[in-house]
Amino acid sequence: PVAALNAHLHSGVRLMVLSNDASSPTAVVELLRERGFGPSRVHVLEHLGGPTERRIEASADAWNACDMADLNLIAIECIASHDAHPLSRIGGLPDSAFKHDGQLTKRDVRAMTLARLAPLPGQLLWDVGAGSGSIGIEWMRSYPSCRALAIEADEGRQSLIEHNRDALGVPGLRLIRGKAPHALAGLERPDAIFIGGGVTREGVLDTCWQQLKPGGRLVANAVTLQSELHLMNWRALHGGELTRLHVAHARPLGEFDTWRQALPITLLDVTKPHDA
């Protein structure tokens, strides 16, 4: 998918893109313009090694080529314009990078959560109660081979996940439409699980723990007193570490500034024993 390029656009990067057909160069050029990489040099190489071999070259901003051959390869020399905003692959993207309805694991908490999930190449994450999909998306951005399933029941948030995964370059994130624990039946067993919503729902934590691979990591966040108590009781049975996160941001108060405290987050982090 052309959206996969969004994860690789950084000034100075050189990319070779295998085209799908004659429409691919135009789709790539449009994406470069939209993301602030209009100055990038684009080279379309047609019928390499054949008698009709041809090379077309221009900046994305100046591109007006048509009648492309179906058999082509695209080379891109990425050059960012002054208004481009390349995004790091380190966990903790700005909240503004995501389209959301308020159900978003905020930046500082997200960075700490991802550090505890500890993504490794090729591993699979379940993002249960995915909201806007931020955890699963950043998990997949950490390594090209990482995979994630975003489990979400709300139709509006499902649309947000689909938008965010493409905009941030991980169109391979798989959306599971449904409510846990029923939506978890039959899914591939994960190496790590994040529960951002629904920890108090009957069977969610137990089903996740049962399906988690031995040696896998489970991280669950709680905001309400009820969900925090649920994590405390569950920890008494299965172990793990509880952490309380307090984040405050400086905000105006009249002519001065003061600290505005965000809602505290309780985070459960537990690794499943290999003999479980």
N, C-alpha and C positions, 0 to 999 in steps of 0.2 A: 504493500500500500504506500502511496506517495506520502501519506502522513508520517510514515516512519522516518522520513528525512528530518522532521522537526527535532529529533533527539540528537542530531549530528551537526547542526548548523552553528559553527563558530568561526570567527574570522581567522583566516590562515589555513583552515582545514581544506584538504583536497579530497574530493569524493569521486568514485566511479560508480555509476548507477546503471544497472541492467534494466533496460526499458521493457515495458509490456508490449507496446505497439507504437504506431506513429503518433498517437496522442500524448505519449509520455513526456516528450520535451516541453510541450506547452504547459502541461500540468505542473512540471517541476519549476518552470520559469515563473508561473503564477504564484506558486508557493514561496519562492525566493523573494518576490516583490512584496508579498503580504507580510513576510517576517522581517523586512528591513534589510534584505540582502540583495537589493537591486543592482549594486555595483559588481556583483560576482560575475566572473567570466564563465560562460557556458560553451562547451564544445560538444557538438553532436557528431558522432562518428558512425557513418552508414556503411553497411556491406563490407566490413573490414576484410581485406584479403581477396576481394572479388573484383571483377572488371568494372563494376559501377561504384567502387569505393568513393566516398565523398566526406568531406569535413566542413561543418558549418560552425562558425564561431562569432560570438557577440556577448555583450553584457546582458544580464537579465532585463535591465531597464530598457535596453535598445532592441530587444529581441522582437523580430517580426517575421521570422522564417515560417514557411508553410510547406505543404507537400513533403512531409517527412516520410522516409522509408519505414516500413514496419520493423525491419531489422536494424536496430541502432543501439548505440551505447552512449551514455551521457557522462562527460567529465565536467566537474564543477570546481572552480577555484573560489572558495567562499570569501567574500569581502563584505563586511558589515557596513551599513550606512550609519550616520551619527545617531539616528533614532532607533536603531536595532537594540534589542535587549536579550542577548544570549543568556541561557540559563545553565547554571552549574549542575553537574550530576550528583553533587554532595547533597545528602538528605536535608530538607528544610527549605524548600522553595518558598518565595514570598506567597502569602495568601492570595495576592492579586493574580498569581499565575493560574489560579483555578476559578472556574465559573461555579458558583455555589449558592445555596439558599440559606446559608447560615450553619448547615450541618457539615462542618469542616473541622478536621483536627488541625488546630492552629499551628503556625510555623514552629514555634519553640518546642511545643509538646510533640509535634510530628517528628522533629529532629531527634528528640530523646527516645521516642517510640521506635523509630527506625534503627537507632543505635542498638537497642535491645533485641530487635528482631534479627539483626545481624545478617543481612542478605549475603549469600555466596553464589558463585556462578552455577547456573543450571537448576537452582532450587525453585520450588513452588510455594507460593503464599496463598492462603485463604484470607481475604479481607471481608470479614463478616459484619454486616451492617455498614456497607462501604460508604454511604452518604454521597459525597462528591467524588469518591474514588482516589483521594490524594495519597493514602498509604500504599495501595496497590500500584499506583502509577509511579511513585518514587522508588518503590521496591524494584520495578522493572527497569527504571532508568539507571539503577546502580550498576548492572551488568547486562549486556545485550542478551545473554542466555537465560536470565531470570524470567520466571513466568508468574502470573497471578490470576486468581479467580476473584471477582468482585461480586459478593452476594448482597443484593439489595431488593427490597420489596416495593418501595415507592416508585411509581412510574416517572414522576418528575425528576427524581434523583437519578434514575436509570438514564435519562436523556443527558443529564449533566455529566455522568460518568463517560458516556459515549463521546460527548464533546471534548472533555478534558483529556481522555486517552489519546485522541487524534492530535489535539493541539500541542500536546507535550511529547509526541513522538513514540507512543507505545500502543499502536492500534491492535497489537496482538493480545492486549488484556481482555480476558473473557468475562463477559457479564452474565451472571446467573440471576435470573429474574424470579424472586421468591423470597419467602421468609424462613429464616433459620428457626428450628433445626431441620424442618422438613425439606428445605431446599438443598441441604447438604448431602442427602442420600444419593449414593452412587458416584459421587465426585472422586477424582483421583486424590489419594492421600497426600497431605501437604508436609513440607519440611518446616513450615512456620505458619502460625495463625495469629491474626490480629482481630480482636473483637472490639469494635468501636461503638457498637450499639446493640442492645438486647441481652446484656449479661444477666439480667433478672428473669428473662423468659425461660420457662421451664425446659430443661433439656439442652440448652444451647452450650453452656460450658462443658457439660458431661459428654455431649456428642463430639464436640471439638477435641476434647482431651482423648477420647477413644480413637478418633480417626487420625490424630497427629502421629507422625512416624516417631519411633523411638529415637531419642536424641534431639528431637525437634523442639522449637521454642514457641511458647504461647505467651502473648502479651494482651492484656485487657485493660481498658481505661474506664474509669467510673467518675461521674460528676455528681450524681445524687447520693444522698445518705443511704438510700435503699440499695443502690448498686454497689456502693462501697462496702456495706455490711455483707452483701452477697460474696464479694471477693474475699473479704476477711474470713468468712466461714469456709469458703472453698479452699483457701490457703491452709487452713487448719487441717484439712484432710490430705492435701496433695503437696504442700510445701510451696516454695517460691519466695520471692522478695516483693514486699510492698514499698512503694515510693510515693510520697506526696509532693506534687509539683505546684509551686506558687510562682506565677509570672505577673509582673507589674510593668506597665508602660507609662512613660512621662506624657502627661496631657495638660493642656492649658487650664488654668484656674484664675480667671480675671487677668491681671497683668503678669502673673507668675505661672509656674508649672508645678504640678504635683503628681504623685504616683497613683495610677488607677489600676486596682488589682483585678485581674481576670479571675474567673471561677477556678478554685483549686481542683486539680486532677489527681486522682489516686490511680496508680499504675501497678498492675500485677505482672510480674515477669517470672516465668517458671520454665525449666527445661525438663522434658520428659525423660525418665531414666531409660537406659538401653534395655533393661530387663523388664520393662513394664508391658 
